[in-house]
Amino acid sequence: MELKVLVDNNTIIDRYYLGEPGVSYLITEGDTKVLFDVGYSDVFIQNARKMNESLMDVNYVVISHGHNDHTGGLVPLVKLYSEARAEGINCQSPTVVAHPEAFSYKEYSGDEIGSVLDGKKIGKYFDTSLTNKPLWITDKLVFLGEIERTNDFENLDPIGRCEHVDTIFDDYVKDDSALVYKSPQGLVIITGCSHAGICNIIEYAKKVCGDDRVLDVIGGFHLLEPSKVQSEGTLNYFKEQDINNIHPCHCTSLEYKIKLSNSANVMDVGVGLSLNYQ
């Protein structure tokens, strides 16, 4: 499997890519191409072009959760495919994979922070597979669906509010999910923001994949200004794990990258980074 970073808060030095506070990864597993999240804007399209990567051959668009720093690029993606079809340019018809609540209305302090496009609108342009159950995209790559929340230190506070069946509730981001690649050496866990809790995600990935070995974790760890309970619980969890490398980025502060480095090798992430796994 190959993973290329199309969008991150940072960019690789001496490479002239664009960065924004969002996430988008281009993943190739065998003959299957997956776009994981699409950032805020069309930056992921611009960076893909600079990397000589065509997005016309993407088989799946996987959305980690419904916040706008992960879904904002859906509008330019629809435009990209609509224009290609109108011009007779050969392109795939990708399937959008997400939790059923990923495209619900979301707000924070009165401001909308969710996807501009709802599920019905997206369904007019792409096939969709909205599921809260694990979905195997290939024999080795799985979308986890709704993450089981089993510890007592993560996901304790809501992130704004969301709409469900015409009612607004506190949003504990049940739609937050992740991808997992089963490599011969262990699991590669790919996250967006880890609102479900990075430790909950790792444990659920082990359960779904039937493998306790973790080779790498890349993505946002939701560790910007965590509570004392979350901070202590997360750091103690990683101390107990046997994970060699991690790639915390996006919504992970420098402070917590340094603290996590006491338990694992913390690797740098930026637009242009390419990771390869067997």
Buried (B, 14 or more C-beta within 10 A) or exposed (E): BEBBBBBBBBBBEEEEBBBBBBBBBBBBBEEBBBBBBBBBBBBBBBBBEBBEBEBBEBBBBBBBBBBBBBBBBBBBBBEBBEEBEEEEEEBBEBBBBBBBBBBBBBBBEEEEBBBEBBBEBBBEBBEBBBBBEBBEBBEBBBBBBBBBBEBEBBBBEBBBBBBEEEEEEEBBBBBBBBBBBBBEEBBBBBBBBBBBBBBBBBBBBBBBBEBBBBBBBBBBBBBEEBEEEBBEBBBEBBEEBEBEBBBBBBBBBEEBBEBBBEBBEBBEBBBBBEBEBE
